[in-house]
Amino acid sequence: MRNSEARFGFLRRAECIRDENRSMAIKAISLKQPWATLVILGAKMYETRSWNTSHRGVMAIHASRTFSDETARLCLHEPFRSVLRGAGYRSGWDLPRGVVLGTVELVEVCATAELDPRTLSATELAFGNFRPRRFAFQLAHPRKWDPPVPMPGHLNIYDIDLTNHGNSEDTERSNAEQNRY
């Protein structure tokens, strides 16, 4: 069994793209910290973008390497501070970067003008940019990967190859389990 099949076996067949070489790929989006962690913690259920997408379904959340002093200061203010501290992060500089943190399901996308701000919590409003002419990606079912998987990020929604990112101890699993995938 390939390392990636053991590590990412929980991904349903429909969530991965497989080619003739049995490589495993999944859609992904790169987010800056702390927003990537907030999504994986389930504290942020909408990601807002200036662009729309037709993708729906599972997608990996990549934490970009980019992190500024300004963003670190933001992490010291509420509601960022209490959510991140509750997850064990003492400062923004402790947040993992340059890694895939886990997966979420992209349920729906709508224009921010279509959202009723009264239906969003104060925390959700603080975590997002809901100005006009943007799109709100509704996210659900966050699943944290432990440990996160190091890899480069990209702009927009992109495919990541999980083929060579498994745990070495998982390679000892039986061929019978391999046939499930």
Buried (B, 14 or more C-beta within 10 A) or exposed (E): BBBBBBBBBEBEEEBBEEEEEEBBBBBBBBBBBBBBBBBBBBBBBBBBBEEEBEBBBBBBBBBBEEBEEEBBEBBEEEBBBEBBEEBEBEEBEBBBBBBBBBBBBBEEBEEBEEBEEEEBEEBBEBBBBBEEEBBBBBBEEBBBBEEBBEBEBBEEBBEBBBBEBBEEEBEEEEEEEBEEB
